């Protein structure tokens, strides 16, 4: 399994709206197309954390492939009023907002 963590900015009062948008998105076939196994959204002091677990090893690549799908484009547009890039000067795609894992441990 592969995980990605996207970091952005979000006003805490937007959490319910963002959860609703992803709830609708996750009821489509898009998570299956992207190989998404689990999605978790977190907020902390104005920050937004979007953790996705994927089947296989290339979650970031699957996101890049899916970003031309009209449903992906639509949710990206719908999220704009609520989610702001952590660093707008350097953001060009979801890959620019992904945290880099530097340690992992598992009891497997």
C-alpha positions in Angstrom: 0.0 0.0 0.0 1.1 3.6 -0.8 0.1 6.7 1.2 0.1 10.4 0.2 -0.3 13.3 2.5 -1.4 16.7 1.0 -0.9 19.7 3.2 -2.8 23.0 2.6 -4.6 25.8 4.5 -8.3 25.6 5.5 -10.4 27.7 7.8 -11.7 25.3 10.6 -15.3 26.3 9.9 -14.9 24.9 6.3 -14.4 21.3 7.5 -18.1 20.3 7.2 -18.3 21.6 3.6 -15.0 19.9 2.6 -16.2 16.6 4.2 -19.4 16.9 2.2 -17.7 17.4 -1.1 -15.4 14.4 -0.5 -18.3 12.3 0.7 -20.1 12.9 -2.6 -16.9 12.3 -4.6 -16.1 9.1 -2.8 -19.6 7.7 -3.6 -18.5 7.8 -7.3 -16.2 5.3 -9.1 -13.3 7.8 -8.8 -11.7 6.3 -5.7 -11.7 2.9 -7.5 -10.2 4.5 -10.6 -7.5 6.1 -8.6 -6.8 3.0 -6.4 -7.8 4.9 -3.3 -8.3 2.5 -0.4 -8.9 5.0 2.3 -9.1 8.8 2.7 -8.8 10.7 5.9 -9.1 14.5 6.3 -7.6 16.4 9.3 -7.4 20.0 10.3 -5.1 21.7 12.8 -4.9 25.4 13.5 -5.8 26.5 10.0 -3.9 23.6 8.3 -5.6 20.9 6.2 -4.1 17.4 5.9 -5.5 15.0 3.3 -4.2 11.4 3.8 -4.9 8.9 1.1 -4.0 5.2 1.1 -3.7 3.5 -2.3 -3.5 0.0 -3.5 -0.1 -0.5 -5.1 2.9 1.8 -5.0 2.1 4.7 -7.2 -0.6 6.8 -5.6 0.9 10.1 -6.7 1.1 8.8 -10.3 -2.6 7.8 -10.2 -3.6 11.2 -9.0 -1.7 12.8 -11.9 -3.5 10.5 -14.3 -6.9 11.2 -12.8 -6.6 15.0 -12.7 -7.9 15.3 -16.3 -11.1 13.4 -15.4 -14.1 15.8 -15.3 -15.1 14.6 -11.8 -11.5 15.3 -10.5 -11.6 18.8 -12.1 -15.1 19.5 -10.6 -14.1 18.6 -7.0 -10.9 20.6 -7.4 -13.0 23.6 -8.4 -15.6 23.0 -5.7 -12.8 22.9 -3.1 -11.3 26.3 -4.1 -13.4 28.4 -1.8 -12.3 26.2 1.2 -8.8 25.0 0.5 -5.8 27.2 -0.2 -2.4 26.1 -1.2 0.1 26.0 1.6 2.5 28.0 -0.6 0.6 29.5 -3.5 3.8 30.7 -5.1 5.0 27.2 -5.7 1.8 25.3 -6.2 1.1 23.9 -9.7 -0.5 20.5 -9.0 -1.4 18.2 -6.1 2.2 16.9 -6.2 3.5 20.3 -5.1 1.5 20.0 -1.8 2.5 16.4 -0.9 4.5 15.9 2.2 7.6 13.7 1.9 7.7 10.6 4.1 11.1 10.3 5.9 10.3 7.5 8.3 7.9 4.5 8.4 7.4 1.7 10.8 4.9 -1.2 10.6 4.1 -4.2 12.8 3.5 -6.3 9.7 
